[in-house]
Every structure is written in C-alpha cells, then in structure tokens.
Amino acid sequence: ALNGRKKLVRGTREMAPQVTKQALGARWIQEFKKVVEMDGWGQREEAKDLYSNLARSISQECMAETSSSWTSREAVNAERISICLWLRATEIKRGGGRASPWPTSRP
C-alpha cells in the first residue's frame, strides 16, 4: 500500500513521483498563464525568472528517463517551447521587450 502517496519510479536520479504527460502539460499551462500575466503587467524581473524556470523545467523533463513515454515529436515540440521561453527571458534580461508578446486575454 502506498498510504495515499504517489507511485515512485526508480531511475539513476533520486526517486521521484511519476507524473503523467497530461498533468505536466496542465502544470506548464498554469505556470505559463501566470508568467504571461506578470509580463503583461510589467513585472519584468519576476517574469524573467519564471520564464527561465519554466523553460528549465520543460527541458529537464524532456531529457529525463521517465519521459520515455514521449514520442520524438512531443519531445522536439516541448524543447522548442522551452527555447522560446528561454529567448523571452533573455530578451527581458537585455532590457528589451516592452510588453509580453502573448496576449493576456482572449477576444
């Protein structure tokens, strides 16, 4: 019995809870919405950090052993998203990008 805990996956790294692609995607979307809102409100330093953290999280997950359930296309797309987030963080760090390139609300 797991006593209410998530199943653990053993790998070369520390044991970590197994997370589904859907759960990861939902978490990333939630984090992305938060960072875009901060970016849109002009909270550049916070947005830069969150963009970098999200990019790192996505990239690390793509390279993790537990991502073997990902198709090569999913992994490539996730890595491309990670690169875009990293580029936005870099642009903010350089002092450019007056406003978020993504709309903060839908029409």
LUMGU-166149 format. One record per atom (N, C-alpha, C): residue in three letters; atom name; z, y, x. Coordinates in steps of 0.2 Angstrom, whole numbers, plus 5000, padded with zeros to 4 digits. Atoms other than C-alpha are relative to their C-alpha. Layout:
// residues N
r rest Ala atom CA z Z y Y x X
...
END
This chain:
// residues 107
r rest Ala atom N z 5000 y 4994 x 5004
r rest Ala atom CA z 5000 y 5000 x 5000
r rest Ala atom C z 5000 y 5006 x 5004
r rest Leu atom N z 5000 y 4994 x 4996
r rest Leu atom CA z 4996 y 5017 x 5006
r rest Leu atom C z 5005 y 5006 x 4998
r rest Asn atom N z 4995 y 4995 x 5002
r rest Asn atom CA z 5010 y 5026 x 4997
r rest Asn atom C z 4998 y 5007 x 4998
r rest Gly atom N z 5003 y 4994 x 5002
r rest Gly atom CA z 4999 y 5039 x 4990
r rest Gly atom C z 4996 y 5004 x 5006
r rest Arg atom N z 5004 y 4997 x 4994
r rest Arg atom CA z 4991 y 5043 x 5007
r rest Arg atom C z 4993 y 4998 x 5000
r rest Lys atom N z 5007 y 5002 x 4999
r rest Lys atom CA z 4973 y 5043 x 5011
r rest Lys atom C z 4999 y 4995 x 5005
r rest Lys atom N z 5002 y 5006 x 4996
r rest Lys atom CA z 4965 y 5028 x 5019
r rest Lys atom C z 4998 y 5003 x 5007
r rest Leu atom N z 5001 y 4997 x 4994
r rest Leu atom CA z 4964 y 5031 x 5038
r rest Leu atom C z 4995 y 4996 x 5004
r rest Val atom N z 5006 y 5004 x 4996
r rest Val atom CA z 4949 y 5027 x 5049
r rest Val atom C z 5002 y 5000 x 5007
r rest Arg atom N z 4998 y 5001 x 4992
r rest Arg atom CA z 4952 y 5021 x 5067
r rest Arg atom C z 4993 y 5001 x 5004
r rest Gly atom N z 5006 y 4999 x 4996
r rest Gly atom CA z 4940 y 5028 x 5080
r rest Gly atom C z 5002 y 5002 x 5007
r rest Thr atom N z 4998 y 4999 x 4993
r rest Thr atom CA z 4940 y 5034 x 5098
r rest Thr atom C z 5005 y 5006 x 5000
r rest Arg atom N z 4996 y 4994 x 5000
r rest Arg atom CA z 4949 y 5050 x 5092
r rest Arg atom C z 5006 y 4998 x 4996
r rest Glu atom N z 4994 y 5001 x 5004
r rest Glu atom CA z 4966 y 5052 x 5083
r rest Glu atom C z 4997 y 4997 x 4993
r rest Met atom N z 5002 y 5002 x 5007
r rest Met atom CA z 4966 y 5043 x 5066
r rest Met atom C z 5000 y 5006 x 4995
r rest Ala atom N z 5001 y 4994 x 5004
r rest Ala atom CA z 4960 y 5055 x 5053
r rest Ala atom C z 4999 y 4997 x 4993
r rest Pro atom N z 5002 y 5002 x 5007
r rest Pro atom CA z 4959 y 5054 x 5034
r rest Pro atom C z 4992 y 4999 x 4999
r rest Gln atom N z 5007 y 5000 x 5002
r rest Gln atom CA z 4942 y 5048 x 5028
r rest Gln atom C z 4998 y 5005 x 4994
r rest Val atom N z 5002 y 4995 x 5004
r rest Val atom CA z 4933 y 5061 x 5019
r rest Val atom C z 4993 y 4999 x 4998
r rest Thr atom N z 5006 y 5002 x 5002
r rest Thr atom CA z 4918 y 5059 x 5008
r rest Thr atom C z 4995 y 5007 x 5002
r rest Lys atom N z 5005 y 4994 x 4999
r rest Lys atom CA z 4902 y 5070 x 5011
r rest Lys atom C z 5001 y 5005 x 4994
r rest Gln atom N z 5000 y 4996 x 5006
r rest Gln atom CA z 4904 y 5077 x 4993
r rest Gln atom C z 5006 y 5005 x 5001
r rest Ala atom N z 4994 y 4996 x 4999
r rest Ala atom CA z 4922 y 5083 x 4997
r rest Ala atom C z 4999 y 5005 x 5006
r rest Leu atom N z 5002 y 4996 x 4994
r rest Leu atom CA z 4916 y 5090 x 5014
r rest Leu atom C z 4996 y 5006 x 4997
r rest Gly atom N z 5005 y 4995 x 5003
r rest Gly atom CA z 4902 y 5099 x 5005
r rest Gly atom C z 5004 y 5005 x 4996
r rest Ala atom N z 4996 y 4996 x 5004
r rest Ala atom CA z 4914 y 5106 x 4992
r rest Ala atom C z 5004 y 5005 x 5004
r rest Arg atom N z 4996 y 4996 x 4996
r rest Arg atom CA z 4926 y 5112 x 5005
r rest Arg atom C z 4996 y 5006 x 5004
r rest Trp atom N z 5004 y 4996 x 4997
r rest Trp atom CA z 4912 y 5120 x 5015
r rest Trp atom C z 4998 y 5006 x 4996
r rest Ile atom N z 5003 y 4995 x 5005
r rest Ile atom CA z 4905 y 5129 x 5000
r rest Ile atom C z 5006 y 5005 x 4998
r rest Gln atom N z 4994 y 4995 x 5002
r rest Gln atom CA z 4923 y 5136 x 4995
r rest Gln atom C z 5001 y 5004 x 5006
r rest Glu atom N z 4999 y 4996 x 4994
r rest Glu atom CA z 4925 y 5142 x 5013
r rest Glu atom C z 4995 y 5005 x 5001
r rest Phe atom N z 5005 y 4995 x 4999
r rest Phe atom CA z 4908 y 5150 x 5014
r rest Phe atom C z 5000 y 5005 x 4995
r rest Lys atom N z 4999 y 4995 x 5005
r rest Lys atom CA z 4911 y 5159 x 4997
r rest Lys atom C z 5005 y 5005 x 5002
r rest Lys atom N z 4995 y 4996 x 4998
r rest Lys atom CA z 4927 y 5166 x 5004
r rest Lys atom C z 4998 y 5005 x 5006
r rest Val atom N z 5002 y 4996 x 4994
r rest Val atom CA z 4919 y 5172 x 5021
r rest Val atom C z 4995 y 5005 x 4998
r rest Val atom N z 5005 y 4995 x 5002
r rest Val atom CA z 4904 y 5180 x 5012
r rest Val atom C z 5003 y 5006 x 4996
r rest Glu atom N z 4997 y 4995 x 5003
r rest Glu atom CA z 4916 y 5189 x 5001
r rest Glu atom C z 5004 y 5005 x 5004
r rest Met atom N z 4997 y 4995 x 4995
r rest Met atom CA z 4926 y 5196 x 5016
r rest Met atom C z 4995 y 5004 x 5003
r rest Asp atom N z 5005 y 4997 x 4997
r rest Asp atom CA z 4910 y 5200 x 5024
r rest Asp atom C z 4997 y 5006 x 4996
r rest Gly atom N z 5002 y 4995 x 5005
r rest Gly atom CA z 4904 y 5209 x 5009
r rest Gly atom C z 5004 y 5006 x 4999
r rest Trp atom N z 4995 y 4995 x 5001
r rest Trp atom CA z 4920 y 5219 x 5008
r rest Trp atom C z 5001 y 5004 x 5007
r rest Gly atom N z 5000 y 4996 x 4994
r rest Gly atom CA z 4918 y 5225 x 5026
r rest Gly atom C z 5006 y 4997 x 5005
r rest Gln atom N z 4995 y 5003 x 4996
r rest Gln atom CA z 4932 y 5214 x 5033
r rest Gln atom C z 4997 y 4996 x 5006
r rest Arg atom N z 5005 y 5003 x 4995
r rest Arg atom CA z 4921 y 5210 x 5049
r rest Arg atom C z 5004 y 4995 x 5004
r rest Glu atom N z 4997 y 5004 x 4995
r rest Glu atom CA z 4934 y 5203 x 5061
r rest Glu atom C z 5002 y 4994 x 4997
r rest Glu atom N z 4998 y 5006 x 5004
r rest Glu atom CA z 4941 y 5191 x 5048
r rest Glu atom C z 4994 y 4995 x 4999
r rest Ala atom N z 5006 y 5004 x 5001
r rest Ala atom CA z 4923 y 5186 x 5043
r rest Ala atom C z 4997 y 4997 x 5006
r rest Lys atom N z 5002 y 5003 x 4994
r rest Lys atom CA z 4918 y 5183 x 5061
r rest Lys atom C z 5004 y 4994 x 5002
r rest Asp atom N z 4996 y 5005 x 4998
r rest Asp atom CA z 4932 y 5172 x 5064
r rest Asp atom C z 4999 y 4994 x 4995
r rest Leu atom N z 5001 y 5005 x 5004
r rest Leu atom CA z 4929 y 5162 x 5048
r rest Leu atom C z 4993 y 4997 x 5000
r rest Tyr atom N z 5007 y 5002 x 4999
r rest Tyr atom CA z 4910 y 5161 x 5051
r rest Tyr atom C z 5001 y 4995 x 5006
r rest Ser atom N z 5000 y 5004 x 4994
r rest Ser atom CA z 4914 y 5154 x 5068
r rest Ser atom C z 5004 y 4993 x 4999
r rest Asn atom N z 4997 y 5006 x 5002
r rest Asn atom CA z 4927 y 5142 x 5061
r rest Asn atom C z 4996 y 4995 x 4996
r rest Leu atom N z 5004 y 5005 x 5004
r rest Leu atom CA z 4916 y 5135 x 5048
r rest Leu atom C z 4994 y 4997 x 5004
r rest Ala atom N z 5006 y 5003 x 4996
r rest Ala atom CA z 4901 y 5133 x 5060
r rest Ala atom C z 5003 y 4994 x 5004
r rest Arg atom N z 4997 y 5006 x 4995
r rest Arg atom CA z 4913 y 5123 x 5072
r rest Arg atom C z 5002 y 4994 x 4996
r rest Ser atom N z 4998 y 5005 x 5004
r rest Ser atom CA z 4919 y 5113 x 5058
r rest Ser atom C z 4994 y 4995 x 4998
r rest Ile atom N z 5006 y 5004 x 5002
r rest Ile atom CA z 4902 y 5108 x 5051
r rest Ile atom C z 4997 y 4996 x 5006
r rest Ser atom N z 5002 y 5003 x 4994
r rest Ser atom CA z 4896 y 5105 x 5069
r rest Ser atom C z 5004 y 4994 x 5002
r rest Gln atom N z 4996 y 5005 x 4997
r rest Gln atom CA z 4910 y 5094 x 5074
r rest Gln atom C z 5000 y 4994 x 4995
r rest Glu atom N z 5000 y 5005 x 5004
r rest Glu atom CA z 4909 y 5084 x 5058
r rest Glu atom C z 4993 y 4996 x 5000
r rest Cys atom N z 5007 y 5003 x 4999
r rest Cys atom CA z 4890 y 5081 x 5061
r rest Cys atom C z 5000 y 4995 x 5006
r rest Met atom N z 5000 y 5004 x 4994
r rest Met atom CA z 4895 y 5074 x 5078
r rest Met atom C z 5005 y 4994 x 5000
r rest Ala atom N z 4994 y 5005 x 5000
r rest Ala atom CA z 4910 y 5063 x 5073
r rest Ala atom C z 4997 y 4993 x 4998
r rest Glu atom N z 5002 y 5007 x 5001
r rest Glu atom CA z 4909 y 5045 x 5072
r rest Glu atom C z 5000 y 4998 x 4993
r rest Thr atom N z 4999 y 5001 x 5007
r rest Thr atom CA z 4914 y 5045 x 5054
r rest Thr atom C z 4994 y 5002 x 4996
r rest Ser atom N z 5006 y 4997 x 5003
r rest Ser atom CA z 4898 y 5054 x 5050
r rest Ser atom C z 4994 y 4995 x 5000
r rest Ser atom N z 5005 y 5005 x 5000
r rest Ser atom CA z 4888 y 5038 x 5052
r rest Ser atom C z 4997 y 4999 x 4993
r rest Ser atom N z 5003 y 5001 x 5007
r rest Ser atom CA z 4885 y 5038 x 5033
r rest Ser atom C z 4995 y 5006 x 4999
r rest Trp atom N z 5005 y 4994 x 5001
r rest Trp atom CA z 4875 y 5054 x 5035
r rest Trp atom C z 4993 y 4998 x 5002
r rest Thr atom N z 5007 y 5002 x 4998
r rest Thr atom CA z 4856 y 5052 x 5035
r rest Thr atom C z 4998 y 5005 x 5006
r rest Ser atom N z 5002 y 4996 x 4995
r rest Ser atom CA z 4847 y 5060 x 5050
r rest Ser atom C z 4998 y 5007 x 4997
r rest Arg atom N z 5002 y 4994 x 5003
r rest Arg atom CA z 4840 y 5073 x 5039
r rest Arg atom C z 5006 y 5005 x 4998
r rest Glu atom N z 4993 y 4996 x 5002
r rest Glu atom CA z 4858 y 5078 x 5032
r rest Glu atom C z 5003 y 5003 x 5006
r rest Ala atom N z 4997 y 4998 x 4993
r rest Ala atom CA z 4864 y 5079 x 5050
r rest Ala atom C z 4997 y 5006 x 5003
r rest Val atom N z 5004 y 4995 x 4998
r rest Val atom CA z 4850 y 5090 x 5055
r rest Val atom C z 5001 y 5007 x 4996
r rest Asn atom N z 4999 y 4994 x 5004
r rest Asn atom CA z 4852 y 5102 x 5040
r rest Asn atom C z 5007 y 5003 x 5001
r rest Ala atom N z 4993 y 4998 x 4999
r rest Ala atom CA z 4871 y 5103 x 5042
r rest Ala atom C z 5000 y 5004 x 5007
r rest Glu atom N z 5000 y 4996 x 4993
r rest Glu atom CA z 4868 y 5108 x 5061
r rest Glu atom C z 4996 y 5006 x 4999
r rest Arg atom N z 5004 y 4994 x 5001
r rest Arg atom CA z 4855 y 5121 x 5055
r rest Arg atom C z 5005 y 5005 x 4997
r rest Ile atom N z 4995 y 4996 x 5004
r rest Ile atom CA z 4868 y 5128 x 5043
r rest Ile atom C z 5005 y 5003 x 5005
r rest Ser atom N z 4995 y 4998 x 4995
r rest Ser atom CA z 4881 y 5128 x 5057
r rest Ser atom C z 4997 y 5006 x 5005
r rest Ile atom N z 5003 y 4995 x 4995
r rest Ile atom CA z 4869 y 5138 x 5069
r rest Ile atom C z 4999 y 5007 x 4996
r rest Cys atom N z 5001 y 4994 x 5004
r rest Cys atom CA z 4865 y 5151 x 5055
r rest Cys atom C z 5007 y 5003 x 5000
r rest Leu atom N z 4993 y 4997 x 5000
r rest Leu atom CA z 4884 y 5154 x 5053
r rest Leu atom C z 5002 y 5002 x 5007
r rest Trp atom N z 4998 y 4998 x 4993
r rest Trp atom CA z 4887 y 5155 x 5072
r rest Trp atom C z 4996 y 5006 x 5001
r rest Leu atom N z 5004 y 4994 x 4998
r rest Leu atom CA z 4872 y 5168 x 5073
r rest Leu atom C z 5003 y 5006 x 4996
r rest Arg atom N z 4997 y 4995 x 5004
r rest Arg atom CA z 4881 y 5178 x 5059
r rest Arg atom C z 5006 y 5003 x 5003
r rest Ala atom N z 4994 y 4998 x 4997
r rest Ala atom CA z 4897 y 5178 x 5068
r rest Ala atom C z 4999 y 5004 x 5007
r rest Thr atom N z 5002 y 4997 x 4994
r rest Thr atom CA z 4888 y 5183 x 5084
r rest Thr atom C z 4998 y 5007 x 4999
r rest Glu atom N z 5002 y 4994 x 5001
r rest Glu atom CA z 4880 y 5197 x 5076
r rest Glu atom C z 5005 y 5005 x 4998
r rest Ile atom N z 4994 y 4996 x 5001
r rest Ile atom CA z 4896 y 5204 x 5069
r rest Ile atom C z 5004 y 5002 x 5006
r rest Lys atom N z 4996 y 4999 x 4994
r rest Lys atom CA z 4904 y 5202 x 5086
r rest Lys atom C z 4996 y 5006 x 5004
r rest Arg atom N z 5004 y 4995 x 4996
r rest Arg atom CA z 4890 y 5213 x 5094
r rest Arg atom C z 5000 y 5006 x 4996
r rest Gly atom N z 4999 y 4994 x 5003
r rest Gly atom CA z 4894 y 5226 x 5081
r rest Gly atom C z 4994 y 5001 x 4995
r rest Gly atom N z 5005 y 4999 x 5004
r rest Gly atom CA z 4878 y 5224 x 5071
r rest Gly atom C z 5002 y 4997 x 4993
r rest Gly atom N z 4999 y 5003 x 5006
r rest Gly atom CA z 4876 y 5218 x 5053
r rest Gly atom C z 5004 y 5004 x 4995
r rest Arg atom N z 4996 y 4995 x 5004
r rest Arg atom CA z 4882 y 5232 x 5042
r rest Arg atom C z 5003 y 4996 x 4993
r rest Ala atom N z 4998 y 5003 x 5007
r rest Ala atom CA z 4883 y 5221 x 5026
r rest Ala atom C z 4998 y 4992 x 5001
r rest Ser atom N z 5001 y 5007 x 5000
r rest Ser atom CA z 4883 y 5202 x 5023
r rest Ser atom C z 4992 y 4999 x 4998
r rest Pro atom N z 5007 y 5002 x 5002
r rest Pro atom CA z 4865 y 5195 x 5022
r rest Pro atom C z 5000 y 4996 x 4994
r rest Trp atom N z 5000 y 5004 x 5006
r rest Trp atom CA z 4870 y 5184 x 5007
r rest Trp atom C z 5003 y 5004 x 4995
r rest Pro atom N z 4997 y 4996 x 5006
r rest Pro atom CA z 4873 y 5191 x 4990
r rest Pro atom C z 5007 y 4998 x 4998
r rest Thr atom N z 4993 y 5002 x 5001
r rest Thr atom CA z 4891 y 5191 x 4985
r rest Thr atom C z 5001 y 4998 x 4992
r rest Ser atom N z 5000 y 5003 x 5007
r rest Ser atom CA z 4887 y 5188 x 4966
r rest Ser atom C z 4993 y 4999 x 4998
r rest Arg atom N z 5006 y 5002 x 5002
r rest Arg atom CA z 4873 y 5180 x 4957
r rest Arg atom C z 4998 y 5005 x 4994
r rest Pro atom N z 5002 y 4996 x 5006
r rest Pro atom CA z 4862 y 5190 x 4945
r rest Pro atom C z 5001 y 4997 x 4993
END
